[in-house]
């Protein structure tokens, strides 16, 4: 669980880092059978967003991750 929290925190920090891009969408895909993770970062117009998505056979779908701004 500790590595999962670190990986998720890194993905959210990468999306919120001000010098990288104007707006990013970070999607963390998780395989529910093996708990393997894949992080995809898209440079998309609009605000910074982060989502945690479970791959099929799960039916949970994607859930937004709250981003905190500030230093």
Biopython code that builds the backbone (N, CA, C, O; Angstrom):
import numpy as np
from Bio.PDB.StructureBuilder import StructureBuilder

atoms = [
    (1, "UNK", "N", (0.820, -1.194, 0.000)),
    (1, "UNK", "CA", (0.000, 0.000, 0.000)),
    (1, "UNK", "C", (0.863, 1.257, 0.000)),
    (1, "UNK", "O", (0.466, 2.290, -0.540)),
    (2, "UNK", "N", (2.051, 1.166, 0.611)),
    (2, "UNK", "CA", (2.906, 2.343, 0.673)),
    (2, "UNK", "C", (3.362, 2.761, -0.723)),
    (2, "UNK", "O", (3.403, 3.952, -1.032)),
    (3, "UNK", "N", (3.709, 1.771, -1.577)),
    (3, "UNK", "CA", (4.145, 2.086, -2.940)),
    (3, "UNK", "C", (2.989, 2.608, -3.776)),
    (3, "UNK", "O", (3.186, 3.451, -4.652)),
    (4, "UNK", "N", (1.796, 2.119, -3.514)),
    (4, "UNK", "CA", (0.633, 2.595, -4.235)),
    (4, "UNK", "C", (0.393, 4.075, -3.932)),
    (4, "UNK", "O", (0.114, 4.859, -4.840)),
    (5, "UNK", "N", (0.501, 4.453, -2.673)),
    (5, "UNK", "CA", (0.309, 5.847, -2.289)),
    (5, "UNK", "C", (1.404, 6.728, -2.873)),
    (5, "UNK", "O", (1.130, 7.851, -3.297)),
    (6, "UNK", "N", (2.631, 6.239, -2.901)),
    (6, "UNK", "CA", (3.732, 7.027, -3.472)),
    (6, "UNK", "C", (3.542, 7.238, -4.969)),
    (6, "UNK", "O", (3.739, 8.341, -5.478)),
    (7, "UNK", "N", (3.160, 6.181, -5.666)),
    (7, "UNK", "CA", (2.953, 6.288, -7.112)),
    (7, "UNK", "C", (1.810, 7.225, -7.447)),
    (7, "UNK", "O", (1.905, 8.013, -8.388)),
    (8, "UNK", "N", (0.733, 7.146, -6.686)),
    (8, "UNK", "CA", (-0.406, 8.023, -6.905)),
    (8, "UNK", "C", (-0.051, 9.464, -6.579)),
    (8, "UNK", "O", (-0.453, 10.380, -7.296)),
    (9, "UNK", "N", (0.700, 9.675, -5.501)),
    (9, "UNK", "CA", (1.127, 11.030, -5.142)),
    (9, "UNK", "C", (2.055, 11.603, -6.203)),
    (9, "UNK", "O", (1.985, 12.794, -6.506)),
    (10, "UNK", "N", (2.928, 10.766, -6.773)),
    (10, "UNK", "CA", (3.821, 11.236, -7.829)),
    (10, "UNK", "C", (3.032, 11.645, -9.069)),
    (10, "UNK", "O", (3.331, 12.667, -9.687)),
    (11, "UNK", "N", (2.031, 10.857, -9.432)),
    (11, "UNK", "CA", (1.221, 11.181, -10.614)),
    (11, "UNK", "C", (0.461, 12.480, -10.427)),
    (11, "UNK", "O", (0.382, 13.292, -11.349)),
    (12, "UNK", "N", (-0.099, 12.684, -9.243)),
    (12, "UNK", "CA", (-0.832, 13.924, -8.974)),
    (12, "UNK", "C", (0.124, 15.110, -8.919)),
    (12, "UNK", "O", (-0.207, 16.194, -9.400)),
    (13, "UNK", "N", (1.311, 14.913, -8.336)),
    (13, "UNK", "CA", (2.292, 15.999, -8.283)),
    (13, "UNK", "C", (2.773, 16.362, -9.679)),
    (13, "UNK", "O", (3.013, 17.535, -9.965)),
    (14, "UNK", "N", (2.916, 15.373, -10.547)),
    (14, "UNK", "CA", (3.344, 15.647, -11.920)),
    (14, "UNK", "C", (2.300, 16.474, -12.653)),
    (14, "UNK", "O", (2.646, 17.320, -13.477)),
    (15, "UNK", "N", (1.041, 16.241, -12.366)),
    (15, "UNK", "CA", (-0.024, 17.007, -13.014)),
    (15, "UNK", "C", (-0.093, 18.423, -12.470)),
    (15, "UNK", "O", (-0.442, 19.352, -13.198)),
    (16, "UNK", "N", (0.234, 18.596, -11.202)),
    (16, "UNK", "CA", (0.105, 19.898, -10.576)),
    (16, "UNK", "C", (1.381, 20.738, -10.673)),
    (16, "UNK", "O", (1.366, 21.907, -10.288)),
    (17, "UNK", "N", (2.470, 20.182, -11.171)),
    (17, "UNK", "CA", (3.735, 20.910, -11.261)),
    (17, "UNK", "C", (3.589, 22.063, -12.251)),
    (17, "UNK", "O", (3.222, 21.828, -13.402)),
    (18, "UNK", "N", (3.864, 23.302, -11.839)),
    (18, "UNK", "CA", (3.557, 24.450, -12.687)),
    (18, "UNK", "C", (4.438, 24.597, -13.924)),
    (18, "UNK", "O", (4.004, 25.223, -14.891)),
    (19, "UNK", "N", (5.638, 24.058, -13.941)),
    (19, "UNK", "CA", (6.529, 24.297, -15.064)),
    (19, "UNK", "C", (6.394, 23.277, -16.183)),
    (19, "UNK", "O", (7.042, 23.425, -17.220)),
    (20, "UNK", "N", (5.580, 22.252, -16.010)),
    (20, "UNK", "CA", (5.509, 21.197, -17.014)),
    (20, "UNK", "C", (4.652, 21.595, -18.215)),
    (20, "UNK", "O", (5.166, 21.656, -19.332)),
    (21, "UNK", "N", (3.401, 21.858, -18.022)),
    (21, "UNK", "CA", (2.508, 22.182, -19.125)),
    (21, "UNK", "C", (1.370, 23.049, -18.605)),
    (21, "UNK", "O", (1.171, 23.189, -17.398)),
    (22, "UNK", "N", (0.643, 23.616, -19.530)),
    (22, "UNK", "CA", (-0.471, 24.465, -19.127)),
    (22, "UNK", "C", (-1.554, 23.651, -18.425)),
    (22, "UNK", "O", (-2.048, 24.051, -17.370)),
    (23, "UNK", "N", (-1.918, 22.530, -18.997)),
    (23, "UNK", "CA", (-2.951, 21.691, -18.391)),
    (23, "UNK", "C", (-2.649, 20.237, -18.713)),
    (23, "UNK", "O", (-2.285, 19.898, -19.840)),
    (24, "UNK", "N", (-2.804, 19.395, -17.725)),
    (24, "UNK", "CA", (-2.547, 17.977, -17.907)),
    (24, "UNK", "C", (-3.725, 17.180, -17.371)),
    (24, "UNK", "O", (-4.417, 17.602, -16.445)),
    (25, "UNK", "N", (-3.930, 16.045, -17.961)),
    (25, "UNK", "CA", (-4.868, 15.065, -17.443)),
    (25, "UNK", "C", (-4.068, 13.814, -17.137)),
    (25, "UNK", "O", (-3.472, 13.215, -18.033)),
    (26, "UNK", "N", (-4.054, 13.418, -15.869)),
    (26, "UNK", "CA", (-3.330, 12.227, -15.431)),
    (26, "UNK", "C", (-4.363, 11.145, -15.163)),
    (26, "UNK", "O", (-5.306, 11.342, -14.396)),
    (27, "UNK", "N", (-4.172, 10.001, -15.805)),
    (27, "UNK", "CA", (-5.078, 8.874, -15.594)),
    (27, "UNK", "C", (-4.251, 7.705, -15.077)),
    (27, "UNK", "O", (-3.280, 7.293, -15.712)),
    (28, "UNK", "N", (-4.636, 7.182, -13.936)),
    (28, "UNK", "CA", (-3.963, 6.022, -13.339)),
    (28, "UNK", "C", (-4.878, 4.825, -13.556)),
    (28, "UNK", "O", (-5.937, 4.721, -12.937)),
    (29, "UNK", "N", (-4.460, 3.914, -14.448)),
    (29, "UNK", "CA", (-5.220, 2.704, -14.721)),
    (29, "UNK", "C", (-4.736, 1.603, -13.790)),
    (29, "UNK", "O", (-3.531, 1.402, -13.637)),
    (30, "UNK", "N", (-5.672, 0.888, -13.165)),
    (30, "UNK", "CA", (-5.336, -0.200, -12.254)),
    (30, "UNK", "C", (-6.035, -1.471, -12.702)),
    (30, "UNK", "O", (-7.241, -1.476, -12.947)),
    (31, "UNK", "N", (-5.270, -2.544, -12.808)),
    (31, "UNK", "CA", (-5.837, -3.848, -13.111)),
    (31, "UNK", "C", (-6.334, -4.434, -11.797)),
    (31, "UNK", "O", (-5.522, -4.664, -10.900)),
    (32, "UNK", "N", (-7.643, -4.690, -11.640)),
    (32, "UNK", "CA", (-8.161, -5.152, -10.352)),
    (32, "UNK", "C", (-7.715, -6.569, -9.981)),
    (32, "UNK", "O", (-7.775, -6.946, -8.810)),
    (33, "UNK", "N", (-7.270, -7.352, -10.959)),
    (33, "UNK", "CA", (-6.852, -8.718, -10.678)),
    (33, "UNK", "C", (-5.428, -8.777, -10.134)),
    (33, "UNK", "O", (-5.144, -9.559, -9.226)),
    (34, "UNK", "N", (-4.530, -7.955, -10.682)),
    (34, "UNK", "CA", (-3.124, -7.998, -10.285)),
    (34, "UNK", "C", (-2.671, -6.744, -9.546)),
    (34, "UNK", "O", (-1.565, -6.713, -9.007)),
    (35, "UNK", "N", (-3.510, -5.713, -9.512)),
    (35, "UNK", "CA", (-3.203, -4.406, -8.924)),
    (35, "UNK", "C", (-2.012, -3.733, -9.613)),
    (35, "UNK", "O", (-1.354, -2.873, -9.029)),
    (36, "UNK", "N", (-1.747, -4.127, -10.843)),
    (36, "UNK", "CA", (-0.711, -3.475, -11.640)),
    (36, "UNK", "C", (-1.236, -2.118, -12.090)),
    (36, "UNK", "O", (-2.413, -1.979, -12.424)),
    (37, "UNK", "N", (-0.352, -1.113, -12.099)),
    (37, "UNK", "CA", (-0.761, 0.250, -12.444)),
    (37, "UNK", "C", (-0.052, 0.747, -13.688)),
    (37, "UNK", "O", (1.093, 0.389, -13.963)),
    (38, "UNK", "N", (-0.756, 1.577, -14.429)),
    (38, "UNK", "CA", (-0.188, 2.246, -15.594)),
    (38, "UNK", "C", (-0.641, 3.697, -15.524)),
    (38, "UNK", "O", (-1.834, 3.973, -15.401)),
    (39, "UNK", "N", (0.315, 4.629, -15.602)),
    (39, "UNK", "CA", (0.014, 6.050, -15.514)),
    (39, "UNK", "C", (0.146, 6.660, -16.903)),
    (39, "UNK", "O", (1.170, 6.497, -17.567)),
    (40, "UNK", "N", (-0.898, 7.366, -17.338)),
    (40, "UNK", "CA", (-0.916, 8.033, -18.636)),
    (40, "UNK", "C", (-1.128, 9.514, -18.393)),
    (40, "UNK", "O", (-2.053, 9.908, -17.684)),
    (41, "UNK", "N", (-0.263, 10.339, -18.986)),
    (41, "UNK", "CA", (-0.379, 11.798, -18.849)),
    (41, "UNK", "C", (-0.691, 12.371, -20.222)),
    (41, "UNK", "O", (0.063, 12.163, -21.172)),
    (42, "UNK", "N", (-1.801, 13.093, -20.326)),
    (42, "UNK", "CA", (-2.220, 13.717, -21.571)),
    (42, "UNK", "C", (-2.172, 15.225, -21.415)),
    (42, "UNK", "O", (-2.612, 15.769, -20.402)),
    (43, "UNK", "N", (-1.635, 15.897, -22.424)),
    (43, "UNK", "CA", (-1.655, 17.356, -22.447)),
    (43, "UNK", "C", (-2.947, 17.768, -23.136)),
    (43, "UNK", "O", (-3.050, 17.721, -24.362)),
    (44, "UNK", "N", (-3.922, 18.167, -22.349)),
    (44, "UNK", "CA", (-5.248, 18.470, -22.882)),
    (44, "UNK", "C", (-5.653, 19.894, -22.494)),
    (44, "UNK", "O", (-5.218, 20.400, -21.459)),
    (45, "UNK", "N", (-6.471, 20.534, -23.305)),
    (45, "UNK", "CA", (-6.951, 21.870, -22.929)),
    (45, "UNK", "C", (-7.881, 21.777, -21.720)),
    (45, "UNK", "O", (-8.558, 20.771, -21.510)),
    (46, "UNK", "N", (-7.893, 22.827, -20.951)),
    (46, "UNK", "CA", (-8.751, 22.850, -19.769)),
    (46, "UNK", "C", (-7.929, 22.772, -18.497)),
    (46, "UNK", "O", (-6.703, 22.870, -18.538)),
    (47, "UNK", "N", (-8.593, 22.598, -17.381)),
    (47, "UNK", "CA", (-7.893, 22.564, -16.089)),
    (47, "UNK", "C", (-7.140, 21.255, -15.886)),
    (47, "UNK", "O", (-7.386, 20.270, -16.582)),
    (48, "UNK", "N", (-6.217, 21.257, -14.923)),
    (48, "UNK", "CA", (-5.514, 20.027, -14.543)),
    (48, "UNK", "C", (-6.504, 19.064, -13.902)),
    (48, "UNK", "O", (-7.325, 19.452, -13.071)),
    (49, "UNK", "N", (-6.411, 17.809, -14.303)),
    (49, "UNK", "CA", (-7.313, 16.796, -13.752)),
    (49, "UNK", "C", (-6.538, 15.511, -13.511)),
    (49, "UNK", "O", (-5.524, 15.252, -14.159)),
    (50, "UNK", "N", (-7.025, 14.712, -12.575)),
    (50, "UNK", "CA", (-6.441, 13.398, -12.303)),
    (50, "UNK", "C", (-7.586, 12.420, -12.045)),
    (50, "UNK", "O", (-8.544, 12.738, -11.341)),
    (51, "UNK", "N", (-7.468, 11.224, -12.628)),
    (51, "UNK", "CA", (-8.481, 10.197, -12.471)),
    (51, "UNK", "C", (-7.817, 8.872, -12.112)),
    (51, "UNK", "O", (-6.695, 8.586, -12.531)),
    (52, "UNK", "N", (-8.533, 8.076, -11.330)),
    (52, "UNK", "CA", (-8.100, 6.715, -11.004)),
    (52, "UNK", "C", (-9.141, 5.789, -11.609)),
    (52, "UNK", "O", (-10.306, 5.815, -11.213)),
    (53, "UNK", "N", (-8.722, 4.962, -12.577)),
    (53, "UNK", "CA", (-9.647, 4.099, -13.311)),
    (53, "UNK", "C", (-9.287, 2.634, -13.110)),
    (53, "UNK", "O", (-8.114, 2.259, -13.124)),
    (54, "UNK", "N", (-10.307, 1.819, -12.924)),
    (54, "UNK", "CA", (-10.121, 0.373, -12.841)),
    (54, "UNK", "C", (-10.469, -0.223, -14.194)),
    (54, "UNK", "O", (-11.496, 0.110, -14.786)),
    (55, "UNK", "N", (-9.608, -1.107, -14.678)),
    (55, "UNK", "CA", (-9.829, -1.775, -15.955)),
    (55, "UNK", "C", (-10.862, -2.886, -15.790)),
    (55, "UNK", "O", (-11.101, -3.340, -14.671)),
    (56, "UNK", "N", (-11.484, -3.336, -16.896)),
    (56, "UNK", "CA", (-12.421, -4.464, -16.802)),
    (56, "UNK", "C", (-11.705, -5.701, -16.276)),
    (56, "UNK", "O", (-10.521, -5.861, -16.570)),
    (57, "UNK", "N", (-12.318, -6.546, -15.552)),
    (57, "UNK", "CA", (-13.735, -6.819, -15.392)),
    (57, "UNK", "C", (-14.407, -5.987, -14.307)),
    (57, "UNK", "O", (-15.573, -6.230, -13.995)),
    (58, "UNK", "N", (-13.732, -5.041, -13.738)),
    (58, "UNK", "CA", (-14.326, -4.189, -12.712)),
    (58, "UNK", "C", (-15.371, -3.278, -13.348)),
    (58, "UNK", "O", (-15.230, -2.884, -14.505)),
    (59, "UNK", "N", (-16.407, -2.947, -12.605)),
    (59, "UNK", "CA", (-17.429, -2.043, -13.125)),
    (59, "UNK", "C", (-17.474, -0.737, -12.337)),
    (59, "UNK", "O", (-18.473, -0.019, -12.378)),
    (60, "UNK", "N", (-16.397, -0.431, -11.621)),
    (60, "UNK", "CA", (-16.339, 0.799, -10.825)),
    (60, "UNK", "C", (-16.201, 2.022, -11.718)),
    (60, "UNK", "O", (-16.806, 3.060, -11.451)),
    (61, "UNK", "N", (-15.400, 1.903, -12.786)),
    (61, "UNK", "CA", (-15.200, 3.040, -13.678)),
    (61, "UNK", "C", (-14.088, 3.948, -13.183)),
    (61, "UNK", "O", (-13.170, 3.505, -12.493)),
    (62, "UNK", "N", (-14.177, 5.218, -13.540)),
    (62, "UNK", "CA", (-13.150, 6.202, -13.175)),
    (62, "UNK", "C", (-13.659, 7.113, -12.076)),
    (62, "UNK", "O", (-14.820, 7.521, -12.059)),
    (63, "UNK", "N", (-12.753, 7.421, -11.159)),
    (63, "UNK", "CA", (-13.090, 8.321, -10.066)),
    (63, "UNK", "C", (-12.097, 9.472, -10.072)),
    (63, "UNK", "O", (-10.893, 9.242, -10.185)),
    (64, "UNK", "N", (-12.580, 10.720, -9.950)),
    (64, "UNK", "CA", (-11.656, 11.855, -9.940)),
    (64, "UNK", "C", (-10.826, 11.893, -8.663)),
    (64, "UNK", "O", (-11.284, 11.489, -7.594)),
    (65, "UNK", "N", (-9.608, 12.383, -8.794)),
    (65, "UNK", "CA", (-8.701, 12.572, -7.660)),
    (65, "UNK", "C", (-8.607, 14.064, -7.414)),
    (65, "UNK", "O", (-8.352, 14.825, -8.347)),
    (66, "UNK", "N", (-8.805, 14.492, -6.196)),
    (66, "UNK", "CA", (-8.753, 15.914, -5.866)),
    (66, "UNK", "C", (-7.304, 16.410, -5.925)),
    (66, "UNK", "O", (-6.405, 15.809, -5.337)),
    (67, "UNK", "N", (-7.099, 17.506, -6.639)),
    (67, "UNK", "CA", (-5.780, 18.120, -6.732)),
    (67, "UNK", "C", (-5.724, 19.320, -5.811)),
    (67, "UNK", "O", (-6.648, 20.133, -5.774)),
    (68, "UNK", "N", (-4.633, 19.426, -5.069)),
    (68, "UNK", "CA", (-4.448, 20.588, -4.190)),
    (68, "UNK", "C", (-3.461, 21.536, -4.831)),
    (68, "UNK", "O", (-2.403, 21.114, -5.298)),
    (69, "UNK", "N", (-3.787, 22.782, -4.856)),
    (69, "UNK", "CA", (-2.913, 23.802, -5.404)),
    (69, "UNK", "C", (-2.298, 24.573, -4.236)),
    (69, "UNK", "O", (-2.939, 24.795, -3.209)),
    (70, "UNK", "N", (-1.067, 24.964, -4.419)),
    (70, "UNK", "CA", (-0.413, 25.743, -3.374)),
    (70, "UNK", "C", (0.924, 25.123, -3.003)),
    (70, "UNK", "O", (1.228, 23.979, -3.340)),
    (71, "UNK", "N", (1.690, 25.908, -2.312)),
    (71, "UNK", "CA", (3.015, 25.441, -1.918)),
    (71, "UNK", "C", (3.213, 25.633, -0.452)),
    (71, "UNK", "O", (4.273, 25.299, 0.077)),
]
sb = StructureBuilder()
sb.init_structure("model")
sb.init_model(0)
sb.init_chain("A")
sb.init_seg("    ")
for serial, (resi, resn, name, xyz) in enumerate(atoms, 1):
    if name == "N":
        sb.init_residue(resn, " ", resi, " ")
    sb.init_atom(name, np.array(xyz, "f"), 0.0, 1.0, " ", f" {name:<3s}", serial, name[0])
structure = sb.get_structure()
